[in-house]
Amino acid sequence: MSIYKAKDYKELSRKAANIISAQIIMKPSCVLGLATGTSPIGIYNQLTEWYEKGDLDFSEVSTVNLDEYIGLDTANPQSYRYFMNTNLFDRVNIDIHNTNVPNGMAADLEGECDSYDNLIHMLGGIDMQLLGLGHNGHIGFNEPGESFEKGTHIVSLSQSTIDANSRLFESKEDVPKKAITMGIRTIMQAGIVLLIASGKDKADIVRDAFWGKITPEVPASVLQLHKNLIIVADEDALSKSPVTDNYTVLR
Ligand code: GLP
């Protein structure tokens, strides 16, 4: 795994956006796996800025998002589809038909999970998957204890995730209790995994996930086994990890 240490969130966003841009430039028709949460917002702003300058072209890019709440329709500002449209898709020249987010309103939710895996397969797999990191080590919505073997599936959100995500809702009661998420197997099949982490509140989980033991209790720890894992984190998020240089390659 390679680790880029950024001095702050702005530099982290710029470095990670650079890596995504390189992927788009090397393969204009690439499949990007995208993430929501607050961490990727700076990246999406940076990518938009470079697009506006004429330095990036999304016209052939396809995207698949990691997850979506069950029961929120796409017009709901808390839905991940709405988040992606407003933070990236509506701001660049991507063909909206080439953007994919699981449908949390599907009548047949199990069928939706199977179709999502088939879709990823039909697209030829994910070239680069962007990931944030939950405080309990979740990636996408794969909560502690989740089997490493699963493809896209339905999950019940843990109380700590509901609590953490409630900051974006009017009240805790408004946070959906279930979601559809790509599974760990789906994520591990991506060609490159790009994980970002920012802030002191992520320092413990960054250390445990990438320097601790590999266990389903810390879902992100499985990424230690990925052949091409890139971590971009700021000094605060790396403050409890043994990283001294701005660029480190382990194993
Ligand atoms: C949510 C998302 C995850 C995200 C996590 C961390 O639960 N489903 O994909 O990584 O939150 O979010 P943040 O970046 O806001 O800390």
Residues whose N, C-alpha, C, O or C-beta is under 5 A from the ligand:
A	BS01	GLP	A35 T36 G37 T38 S39 G132 L133 G134 G140 F141
